[in-house]
Amino acid sequence: EHEETGLLLQPLLEGQDYGAAAADGTQCPSVSVSRNNPAKRDCLVVAVLCFGNLINFIDWFIVPGILLDIQKYFRLSDGRTGLLQTVFTLCYMLAAPIFGYLGDRYNRKIILGAGIFFWSGVTLGSSFITESHYRVFVLSRGLVGIGSASFSTIAPTIIADLFEEGKRTTVLSIFYIFIPVGSGCGYMLAAGVAKSTGDWHWAFRVTPCMGGLALLLLILLVPHRIQRKTAAHRALSISGMRGGADEKPEIHRTAKTTWCQDVGSLVKNCSFVCSSLGLTAMAFVTGALGMWMPLFLYRAQVVQGIVPPCLQDSCNSSNSLIFGGITIGTGILGIIAGAEAARRLRKMNNKADPLICATSMFISSLCLYIALMVAQTNILSTFIFIAFGELFLSVNWAVVTDILLYVVTPRRQSTAIALQILVSHLLGDAGSPYLIGAVSNALQARNTPSLQWSFWSMQYSFVICAFVGVFGGGFFLLTSFYVEEDRREAQR
């Protein structure tokens, strides 16, 4: 009787193991801290994942933090400079579906550890590349992107396994706070190390040490397996259908599906598709801002006569330091505000999440446009409006991911995140750094070379981002029309 009841309940219990079950069906032994104090275990796992996310995004933004030094060292145009971040993002997004497929089927702890080891090693190796090997440097950035994809694809699904829906938004908010914190630290670390050592190469020798620590913590503190926490599993444990009352049920995949079947199901999910397109617009804007904003601010200051043109080996890094600080502060505040707004407004409106995302995108686009327009006359106002623009962009990070996690069935979540990464980066920040640089090059080529046109070309190309942000807000509005129905379908 219990066996028949268990079979009936299996559709409710579809989930994913932290590590795939052994081929013979045997289970790995539980970690002692998991049985004695699961809450402590969960906190340790989240802490390790947050530390890994911090290092991940520090590595992302080391190059923009010392962009002027790298541009001078390799003697690059704006277009070729933007190619560095474009190659990184292309490799990142192409690797994401592979890791999504692996994460839904194999041991995620091993995949995370291998990814951290790989990207840390490549980052260290890139610090020894000489000025005559620009292509090797570009290749190294692409390889770092592959390693980063393993972490960004799999880590959120582990959090989804650890926490129920009520707590998941809060924990995801903590996890995603380390996107702006890591990004800002990347600017500040790169600029600070380059300034203190007089050699920008040293900026690439700090994070590999942090990566080694993260790998050690992953091995020591994260258990080999993790169990999904849902109401169905608690009921199953209490009823004793699978073990005693004190024993937590292990979750196993009950339906084998191909990657193509998973993708086919996801593209029919209107909430997933529209929110992914909204995230794509966010990625386009953040990718362009992250790559070019410190350099744009520098050119604005040169035109205003605040700083002289850089003629030394090591250029002024104050804009990277300030922009990094703004990114950290607005990121933390924005993510916390977004999570709290979502928590409160959901009680009044089931469509609150996509409506919050849409509103914040519209306001962010307006702030960015104003910042670009006042840059030549008032640099302080530019910093203020950039800060507000980043603040409202950051509101969406955790909310968008939470939308995905409740409109997609659990056993497709790694694949869904991987597909979302692929689309958002392919149409978003994979091309925006190069596009902004290429448009800037084209405008400079059509006019007499001057410091003024160097600034204007970047300013005019940046306006593209403001309009893309408006389209992103429109896609989040479309999401609000479908989110209730898709959520109920995922629960069924």
TORRO-133557 format. One record per atom (N, C-alpha, C): x, y, z. Coordinates in steps of 0.001 Angstrom, whole numbers, plus 500000, padded with zeros to 6 digits. Example, Ala and Ser with C-alpha at 12.3 -4.5 7.8 and 13.67 -1.06 7.14 Angstrom:
# TORRO-133557
513190494310507800/512300495500507800/513200496700507800/512850497750507080/513670498940507140/512900500030507870/
END
This chain:
# TORRO-133557
500824498800500000/500000500000500000/500864501259500000/501899501237500815/502819502372500852/503500502567499512/503855501447498878/504540501549497580/503631502198496550/502317501773496543/501381502353495581/501174503839495854/501055504223497138/500883505633497479/502095506434497073/503285505854497277/504517506554496891/504566506818495408/504086505853494619/504078506059493169/503143507183492781/502008507285493493/501070508361493197/501656509718493546/502479509764494568/503047511029495001/504290511426494222/504832510530493423/506090510809492753/506097512073491906/505047512413491161/505082513663490398/505290514875491274/504806514822492537/505022515952493439/506451516023493918/507142514899493820/508461514812494439/509584514943493447/509260515285492210/510326515411491225/511272516510491641/512516516207491695/513517517172492102/514850516704491603/515911517162492251/517219516785491780/518153516641492959/518998515643492899/519984515441493942/521108516427493783/521717516723494894/522925517550494833/523993516804494074/524063515497494288/524893514640493465/524005513532492943/524210513120491706/523346512103491130/523497510792491885/522437510018491928/522497508722492600/523449507810491868/524031506909492594/524940505963491971/524173505080491013/524892504517490082/524250503741489028/523474502555489577/523943501984490708/523252500824491244/522134501181492199/521859502493492353/520762502915493194/521145503120494639/522402502843495019/522806503053496404/522937504522496694/522841504885497984/522884506277498387/524172506560499132/524681507762498938/525887508171499636/525549508399501107/526484508171502014/526212508415503429/525991509877503686/525094510189504624/524793511575504951/525920512181505760/526135513479505598/527109514193506393/526522514390507789/527340514246508830/526834514272510190/526144515574510542/526713516696510079/526100517983510398/524725518114509778/524492517365508670/523188517398508017/522114516832508931/522444515753509681/521446515140510543/521304515906511851/522430516311512416/522394516923513730/521881518359513700/522253519111512687/521870520514512617/521726520928511164/520610520569510525/520448520898509102/520447522392508828/519944523209509762/519928524653509545/521347525197509451/522234524689510324/523630525116510274/524282524675508976/523980523443508562/524519522947507296/524093523825506130/522812524181506110/522292525010505030/522986526368504991/523197526955506154/523871528264506219/525308528173505724/525988527073506065/527363526890505601/527419526754504077/526479525992503530/526437525820502074/526214527160501379/525247527935501883/524968529248501285/526172530174501414/526859530131502558/528040530986502748/529126530654501733/529352529359501492/530362528957500505/529953529402499105/528670529236498770/528201529654497448/528299531166497268/528004531919498322/528113533378498243/529568533802498048/530482533147498747/531905533464498581/532363533151497157/531886532026496619/532222531702495228/531652532712494254/530426533186494524/529817534193493655/530590535509493707/531090535846494894/531924537048495038/533154536959494147/533878535850494223/535093535686493415/534747535662491935/533651535013491605/533214534915490214/533094536296489583/532406537206490275/532168538521489680/533338539479489866/534214539221490814/535474539975490847/536258539704489567/536343538417489180/537049538064487948/536396538671486715/535068538784486733/534360539379485596/534822540808485341/535059541566486403/535229543008486245/536629543501486592/537587542596486587/538975543032486716/539388543821485467/539051543313484298/539437543992483049/538832545396482952/537524545601483150/537007546971483103/537628547891484140/538080547347485270/538680548180486302/540008548790485911/540710548124484990/542007548641484510/541991548746482989/540827549104482454/540635549082481003/541577550042480289/541773551225480829/542641552207480172/544079551711480107/544550551055481166/545907550489481168/546036549379480130/545037548492480064/545079547395479099/545009547929477674/544167548935477465/544032549530476129/545355550120475663/546056550783476563/547356551349476209/548413550268476018/548406549242476871/549428548201476840/549394547431475524/548190547066475073/548066546315473828/547808547212472612/547729548537472842/547496549531471776/546204549182471006/545078549251471700/543795548809471159/542878549979470859/542053549828469822/540963550763469558/539802550432470488/538767551278470494/537602551011471334/536936549688470955/536861549416469654/536211548183469205/536939546938469675/538259546912469520/539043545741469932/539078545623471453/538987546744472140/538934546699473600/537633546048474071/536521546433473451/535242545839473806/535177544351473510/536021543897472576/536036542487472217/536449541604473396/537233542144474322/537671541362475482/536476540852476293/535555541753476595/534398541355477381/533406540547476551/533343540825475253/532438540079474385/532858538618474280/534151538358474128/534640536979474058/534387536252475374/534647536936476475/534365536359477796/532903535925477890/532000536822477516/530577536545477669/530091535489476684/530620535491475467/530234534472474487/530587533076474984/531804532919475482/532208531608475998/531372531227477220/531091532204478042/530264531974479231/528888531458478845/528261532103477879/526883531739477544/526831530424476773/527846530132475964/527848528873475218/528107527682476134/528866527917477199/529140526833478151/527973526593479097/527142527611479324/526068527502480306/525098526345480025/524607526149478782/523692525014478549/524334523667478834/525628523559478574/526324522291478850/526318522010480343/526643523035481132/526648522849482578/525227522678483122/524247523300482470/522869523088482884/522451521633482696/522821521064481556/522539519653481289/523232518757482310/524511519035482567/525263518223483525/524730518395484947/524347519635485283/523867519902486635/522557519223486955/521724518966485953/520459518277486174/520636516759486274/521854516271485970/522034514822485881/523206514268486695/524192515089487010/525392514584487662/525712515380488925/526777514994489593/527148515571490883/527547517030490738/526759517901491337/526979519332491170/528155519852491993/528467519187493085/529616519607493883/530909519454493089/531050518349492382/532249518129491569/532322519152490441/531185519443489805/531176520417488708/531574521798489209/531043522208490366/531400523513490935/532879523586491264/533405522541491886/534823522534492248/535723522608491030/535386521853489991/536183521885488769/536141523258488116/534965523897488146/534845525231487557/535693526263488277/535663526243489621/536463527190490402/537951526987490133/538390525725490125/539799525424489873/540224525899488489/539371525674487499/539722526011486121/539841527519485925/538808528287486358/538860529716486077/539951530409486901/540238529910488104/541295530512488910/542663530285488267/542881529075487751/544153528780487098/544373529601485844/543327529756485039/543457530546483807/543686532017484122/542995532541485148/543192533939485541/544640534187485950/545200533269486727/546603533405487120/547521533370485910/547272532454484991/548110532364483793/548046533609482931/546883534275482881/546738535466482034/547572536637482526/548003536590483789/548797537705484325/550218537726483786/550624536678483078/551990536606482547/552046536820481039/550938537226480435/550889537428478978/551532538771478621/552358538772477610/553085539983477207/552303540751476151/552765541960475847/552031542870474957/551941542373473519/552811541452473128/552786540938471750/551828539767471583/551136539381472639/550251538218472582/548830538607472994/548291539601472319/546923540060472616/545905538955472383/546079538156471346/545112537097471048/545096536038472158/546243535766472733/546289534817473845/545538535382475051/545668536683475253/544953537325476355/543443537239476126/543003537456474896/541583537323474564/541111535890474823/541928534912474413/541577533508474637/541454533196476125/542355533747476926/542303533492478371/541012534022478979/540534535173478496/539267535710479013/538100534798478645/538159534209477454/537115533267477062/537099532029477943/538289531516478281/538364530331479137/537871530628480550/538154531828481054/537628532215482363/536097532232482322/535536532684481211/534077532692481065/533484531296481128/534174530306480574/533692528920480635/533643528442482086/534698528707482839/534710528310484242/533634528997485045/533401530285484772/532381531033485503/530980530492485235/530748529986484024/529419529470483666/529003528306484556/529955527484484955/529619526337485795/529020526792487115/529556527862487676/529081528337488976/527738529045488849/527623529970487911/526398530754487779/525196529903487407/525424528791486710/524322527938486277/523810527050487408/524709526528488205/524355525474489148/524059525991490551/524787527008491004/524643527469492388/523204527864492754/522465528611491909/521082528964492294/520166527753492470/520403526682491723/519543525507491864/519805524788493176/521018524882493695/521310524295495004/520545525050496086/520517526382495966/519739527186496905/518253526833496811/517775526601495588/516377526203495414/516088524882496106/517062523970496131/516890522698496828/516868522869498340/517607523849498838/517783524008500282/516606524689500972/515920525585500250/514933526443500919/513590526399500221/512539526484501029/511187526558500494/510935527949499924/509815528054499208/509536529288498472/509493530520499375/508980530392500589/508884531554501465/510232532133501827/511241531269502009/512575531716502402/513510531885501210/513123531308500085/514041531258498956/514383532638498410/513401533545498339/513670534889497826/514694535598498689/514570535450500020/515521536101500916/516924535561500708/517050534232500622/518376533636500459/518953533972499086/518114533941498058/518590534339496729/519040535795496722/518353536640497480/518756538040497567/520153538162498157/520413537380499204/521751537383499800/522778536903498780/522434535822498065/523350535289497053/523625536312495954/522564536980495474/522735537917494366/523290539269494788/523298539539496085/523990540744496542/525462540702496134/526005539488496040/527417539363495714/527704539566494230/526663539763493416/526911540196492029/527417541632492018/526659542601492558/527213543964492574/528408544121493503/528402543396494630/529551543495495536/530810542977494848/530701541817494204/531847541279493479/532260542160492313/531261542689491588/531570543577490461/532313544821490942/531777545448491991/532435546634492530/533814546333493073/533947545200493763/535268544814494271/536242544543493132/535716544046492008/536583543823490852/537210545114490359/536375546157490227/536910547470489831/537936547966490845/537552547916492114/538389548502493154/539681547708493359/539569546389493340/540764545564493501/541730545772492347/541196545756491118/542065545934489948/542753547295489969/541954548342490209/542525549688490221/543507549868491379/543155549341492556/544026549501493711/545333548759493571/545272547507493104/546502546727492938/547381547321491841/546767547743490728/547544548351489648/548231549632490113/547530550413490930/548109551663491419/549238551406492411/549053550449493306/550053550197494350/551298549503493815/551138548666492800/552281547944492245/552879548608491022/552105549492490365/552575550117489132/552514549190487934/551900548017488079/551809547033487001/550436546377487066/549606546556486023/548245546047486047/548183544526486063/549272543845485660/549259542379485649/549001541779487030/549423542484488077/549259541961489424/547787541866489836/546929542603489172/545502542525489493/544940541128489236/545571540367488328/545106539020487983/545723537943488869/546490538340489878/547158537350490728/546572537275492137/545520538028492374/544893538032493696/543741537026493769/542836537081492804/541651536206492861/541977534708492787/543051534262492096/543340532822492158/543579532311493571/544171533135494426/544343532734495838/542987532602496522/542080533543496245/540729533463496801/539988532248496255/540218531935494976/539595530756494382/540054529472495044/541333529398495396/541840528224496106/541165528047497454/540946529158498162/540244529097499444/538801528639499252/538136529169498231/536749528769497955/536662527276497647/537631526754496898/537638525329496565/537817524485497825/538693524922498720/538910524198499968/537639524184500821/536960525338500916/535720525419501681/534631524539501066/534586524497499751/533602523656499060/533806522189499422/535059521764499435/535368520364499731/535048520019501186/535366520937502105/535253520638503530/533845520838504092/533124521837503607/531890522241504268/530611521861503536/530696521591502255/529483521288501491/529302519779501392/528161519242501827/527937517788501776/527828517288500348/527989515995500223/527984515387498887/526600515358498272/525582515296499145/524206515233498657/523362516226499428/522290516672498813/521362517589499493/519946517190499139/519025517382500059/517640516982499850/516769518207499645/515841518098498728/514911519197498476/513932519331499627/513682520577500040/512775520834501160/511469521407500631/510441520589500596/509114521038500188/508089520469501146/506887520983501065/505830520487501938/505551519011501685/505629518601500416/505374517200500083/506383516283500752/507648516721500794/508671515879501391/508514515793502907/508098516889503542/507880516854504972/506737515880505306/505664515948504512/504542515042504733/504967513591504539/505819513360503536/506294512015503247/507141511484504395/507986512381504954/508853511979506061/508032511646507295/507005512459507579/506180512246508765/505401510944508648/504904510665507470/504093509461507296/504923508191507354/506248508330507242/507112507158507334/507113506309506090/506711506872504952/506648506084503730/508021505629503269/509062506471503585/510408506102503151/511325506272504351/511347505308505250/512216505377506402/511451505802507631/512188505978508730/511579506330509992/511200507777510046/510615508168511170/510126509533511330/511241510534511368/512448510129511790/513573511047511884/514400511072510622/514017510272509651/514843510160508449/514256511003507339/515094511825506696/514616512680505604/514691511912504293/513688512057503441/513662511301502189/514678511834501196/515316510929500510/516200511315499412/515356511478498154/515734512434497335/514944512725496138/515665512181494913/514972511452494077/515558510891492871/514722511296491663/515367511492490568/514655511811489334/513800510625488939/512529510895488661/511610509811488313/511288509787486832/511634510823486117/511325510854484687/512558511299483924/513060510457483054/514227510801482257/513763511540481004/514256512732480825/513894513505479646/515156513980478955/515070514199477659/516215514713476921/516282516225477076/517442516760476761/517619518216476844/516674518921475884/516473518353474710/515581518969473718/514138519000474226/513713517936474925/512367517932475485/512221518998476571/513258519149477396/513217520176478429/513118521566477810/513929521836476789/513913523144476132/512572523375475449/512043522334474802/510749522474474146/509648522858475111/509694522283476309/508706522649477333/508901524080477807/510164524517477936/510451525859478454/510021526960477490/510205526749476188/509860527804475229/508350527984475103/507578527034475625/506119527192475662/505654527917476920/506583528164477810/506285528843479062/506426530352478845/505306531055478683/505339532480478309/506025533338479365/505806533029480640/506452533803481697/507967533658481645/508427532430481408/509863532191481296/510452532940480107/509781532877478961/510294533526477748/510339535044477912/509246535638478378/509190537107478491/510136537638479559/510204536954480708/511122537409481754/512572537236481317/512843536214480523/514208536033480001/514582537146479037/513618537605478229/513892538727477328/514083540028478116/513318540195479194/513541541344480060/514917541305480691/515339540106481142/516682539947481689/517746540200480635/517440539874479383/518370540134478290/518646541632478150/517588542428478242/517767543882478188/518599544373479376/518336543807480570/519151544148481731/520621543821481491/520866542638480930/522241542214480676/522919543122479658/522175543542478630/522731544451477624/523218545743478281/522362546310479123/522700547584479771/523846547416480760/523760546399481633/524808546219482636/526143545855482007/526108545092480908/527352544752480226/528056545970479657/527277546860479032/527860548074478469/528353549017479566/527524549193480600/527933550058481712/529185549526482396/529192548230482666/530314547634483367/531618547762482617/531558547645481302/532781547702480505/533269549123480285/532371550046479981/532777551342479448/532592552529480386/531819552413481444/531488553591482241/532712554278482857/533675553541483477/534854554250483997/535614555023482921/535730554439481722/536417555126480632/535608556332480151/534284556203480090/533425557323479709/533566558477480701/533576558155482002/533736559190483018/535097559878482899/536121559106482600/537452559680482401/537452560667481226/536829560291480112/536802561175478944/535981562434479225/534906562287480005/534119563460480384/534949564409481242/535745563881482139/536595564715482995/537706565388482191/538222564694481190/539243565304480328/538656566482479561/537444566320479015/536800567395478259/536523568601479157/536140568343480410/535876569438481342/537149570048481918/538298569426481655/539550569939482181/539820569560483623/539054568590484150/539242568161485535/540501567321485683/540790566465484699/542005565646484712/542704565802483363/544034565651483333/544753565726482057/544673564397481311/544927564403480011/544982563137479261/546073562233479828/545827560935479810/546775559966480372/547928559737479409/549126560102479835/550325559903479025/551340559015479743/551058558645481014/551993557818481759/551710556334481515/552602555499482086/552414554058481966/551199553582482756/550992554163483940/549846553801484777/548887554982484837/547648554776484399/546685555864484281/545909556052485583/545234557213485674/544426557535486849/543291556515487005/543213555900488172/542222554841488393/541096555277489323/540982556581489587/539994557043490558/538567556742490108/538289556824488815/536929556558488332/536525555101488559/537477554193488386/537185552781488652/536887552564490127/537648553239490990/537418553103492430/536047553652492826/535704554835492290/534415555450492624/533261554628492050/533397554232490793/532338553452490160/532176552100490848/533286551511491273/533208550258492019/532456550436493326/532738551517494043/532023551797495288/530541552020495063/530202552762493993/528791552978493653/528108551650493341/528781550793492596/528215549498492224/527929548644493451/528856548635494404/528649547849495624/527472548393496426/527493549708496696/526447550306497531/525068550201496932/524932550591495662/523614550543495023/523154549111494796/524108548213494563/523740546813494361/523139546202495612/523806546388496746/523294545849498007/521926546448498325/521833547780498246/520576548450498562/519468548039497599/519786547951496313/518775547614495312/518247546204495468/519122545244495704/518678543849495838/517834543667497091/518273544279498199/517482544193499433/516116544854499242/516106546035498623/514841546738498382/513927545938497465/514495545320496421/513684544520495511/513056543322496192/513846542623497020/513324541453497723/512238541853498719/512461542946499431/511476543387500421/510194543875499742/510352544609498641/509177545060497897/508376543875497367/509087542861496845/508398541677496336/507665540952497458/508309540821498610/507691540123499741/506400540809500189/506424542128500244/505252542864500714/504140542929499661/504534543201498417/503527543422497378/502863542136496901/503549540990497065/502924539719496685/501653539452497478/501585539976498694/500390539770499524/499178540485498951/499440541528498158/498343542305497580/498108542012496111/499152541537495412/499036541330493961/499921540162493557/499332539139492958/500089537973492529/501032538277491368/500828539409490728/501688539803489613/502770540793490039/503000540904491325/503901541942491854/505315541819491307/505831540600491205/507235540433490799/507536541032489423/506820540633488355/507122541238487049/506818542730486998/505822543196487764/505510544629487759/506636545431488432/507227544884489475/508378545529490113/509528545632489120/509786544540488399/510887544529487416/510650545557486311/509414545639485820/509107546579484743/509299548021485201/508778548348486367/508889549720486874/510339550120487075/511122549223487665/512526549554487919/513312549724486619/512984548953485593/513681549109484304/513377550451483670/512124550898483710/511770552200483143/512489553340483872/512510553287485191/513159554348485963/514671554330485727/515253553146485672/516695553030485437/517087553623484083/516299553359483061/516596553889481721/516558555411481707/515582555982482389/515487557433482464/516704558029483177/517098557423484287/518253557921485037/519529557826484205/519687556739483478/520877556575482644/520928557633481545/519791557897480919/519753558905479853/520134560286480388/519607560647481555/519945561950482149/521431562014482474/521984560906483008/523412560875483341/524277561139482109/523903560554480980/524672560752479746/524588562194479258/523424562805479395/523223564143478869/523947565224479691/524123564994480992/524754566028481826/526245565789482029/526783564735481409/528171564345481682/529182565407481285/528920566160480223/529907567134479743/529945568396480600/528883568652481339/528811569906482087/528904569734483604/528456568604484125/528435568434485575/528726566978485928/529957566694486289/530353565306486548/529719564766487822/529456565630488813/528817565180490052/527404564678489776/526644565428488969/525299564989488607/525335563670487848/526361563495487036/526506562241486290/526653561065487247/527523561203488232/527700560141489224/526391559849489962/525646560886490309/524394560709491059/523375559926490238/523189560315488972/522189559633488151/522644558225487746/523951558020487607/524446556660487372/524135555781488570/524310556348489767/524022555597490988/522550555188491037/521651556121490709/520224555782490703/519914554758489610/520553554895488453/520336553924487385/520745552520487796/521907552397488434/522369551092488902/521495550566490042/521022551463490885/520162551067492001/518908550362491494/518234550965490515/516981550379490021/517242549149489154/518393549052488507/518742547818487814/518915546672488811/519556546966489946/519847545929490935/518597545399491615/517528546182491618/516265545733492221/515820544400491625/516158544148490371/515579543018489636/516314541699489793/517563541701490251/518379540486490138/517734539279490811/517439539386492095/516868538232492810/515428537966492376/514677539024492059/513263538867491707/513115538085490404/513955538388489418/513877537677488131/514174536197488314/515189535881489111/515521534478489340/514403533762490082/513780534429491020/512682533811491756/511495533548490841/511248534440489882/510189534195488891/510458532883488170/511694532711487722/512046531474487019/511809530252487892/512206530332489151/512137529161490025/510712528752490370/509747529679490280/508377529243490579/507507529080489336/507995529400488151/507221529108486938/507791527923486166/508896527345486659/509525526189486009/509538525027486995/509215523824486532/509230522654487400/510646522386487911/510793521842489127/512117521684489742/513122520918488899/512697519849488247/513675519032487531/514164519681486240/513611520839485879/514105521550484696/514794522866485065/515030523108486344/515514524420486753/516948524701486300/517841523716486398/519211523938485914/519216524225484417/518410523461483672/518315523693482234/517710525057481944/516685525452482723/516048526758482520/517022527898482781/517776527795483870/518758528839484172/519827528892483089/520270527712482633/521281527683481572/520757528314480281/519504527993479925/518919528561478713/518741530067478859/518331530509480048/518183531941480289/519530532655480188/520569532030480721/521917532595480601/522324532695479133/522049531635478370/522420531631476956/521739532769476205/520425532910476376/519683533923475636/520059535330476092/520099535533477420/520345536880477936/521740537384477582/522701536481477528/524053536917477176/524263536980475667/523636536062474937/523770536092473475/523233537398472907/522052537799473370/521430539015472864/521696540229473755/522369540001474889/522602541079475843/524054541499475932/524712541130477041/526042541667477290/527153540974476525/526834539936475732/527868539391474852/528210540376473748/527203541088473276/527443542008472170/527525543463472550/526927543853473686/526853545287473998/528218545951474206/529212545333474895/530509546007475004/531161546251473646/531096545236472772/531684545411471441/530883546405470608/529543546339470692/528701547243469912/528960548699470291/529019548984471596/529276550357472032/530637550829471531/531649549959471637/532976550318471137/533006550508469631/532304549651468890/532292549750467432/531587551020466966/530447551360467594/529745552593467247/530621553803467571/531294553750468710/532208554834469076/533325554986468043/533894553865467598/534924553914466550/534399554543465277/533199554129464867/532624554631463622/532386556137463693/531906556622464825/531676558062464973/532989558843464973/534011558299465616/535307558978465616/535920559004464220/535725557926463461/536304557849462117/535676558861461161/534426559268461410/533733560199460529/534011561659460878/534774561877461950/535046563248462379/536533563431462670/536924564676462781/538326564987463052/538705564470464433/539806563707464554/540200563171465861/540443564286466881/539818564183468021/539975565182469076/539482564583470387/539870565217471487/539391564773472794/537881564947472903/537365566020472276/535924566266472329/535145565163471636/535591564752470450/534887563697469737/535112562325470371/536215562163471037/536434560932471790/535357560762472861/534979561876473494/533906561838474490/532540561713473820/532271562557472806/530958562538472162/530633561163471560/531625560534470958/531371559233470324/530907558196471350/531532558227472521/531111557296473573/529741557679474132/529496558968474266/528213559428474783/527067559018473859/527222559264472561/526156558933471617/525919557422471541/526985556638471603/526810555188471526/526124554641472774/526351555283473928/525735554847475176/524219555062475194/523716555984474395/522269556242474376/521501554987473975/522134554103473213/521492552849472826/520994552102474059/521787552133475133/521443551385476349/520138551876476971/519913553191476933/518684553735477520/517449553195476805/517513553102475482/516361552601474731/516170551095474913/517264550366475007/517155548926475256/516508548670476618/516831549503477611/516222549367478932/514714549531478898/514215550428478059/512766550620477918/512119549354477351/512753548738476362/512224547484475816/512188546400476894/513226546378477749/513239545401478840/512053545575479771/511730546810480102/510558547060480930/509282546564480281/509188546707478968/508014546218478241/507874544708478320/508995543978478238/508933542518478341/508503542068479735/508935542764480764/508488542416482115/506991542690482284/506482543734481625/505034543967481647/504284542806481010/504816542294479895/504193541126479258/504212539912480182/505291539766480940/505375538641481880/504215538655482865/503811539842483283/502739539944484282/501408539374483788/501227539283482471/499975538749481931/499912537218482030/501063536564482162/501097535098482107/501560534440483410/502107535223484324/502836534629485450/501934533788486357/500693534177486584/499818533419487483/499503532037486922/499156531999485643/498818530720485026/500021529787484990/501201530312484619/502399529472484534/502847528990485911/502623529785486916/502964529361488272/502097528185488709/500821528267488443/499916527157488804/500293525897488029/500665526065486781/501049524904485963/502304524231486512/503289525026486929/504512524471487497/504233523737488808/503308524256489601/502953523590490864/502261522260490624/501456522209489540/500812520941489210/501823519913488746/
END
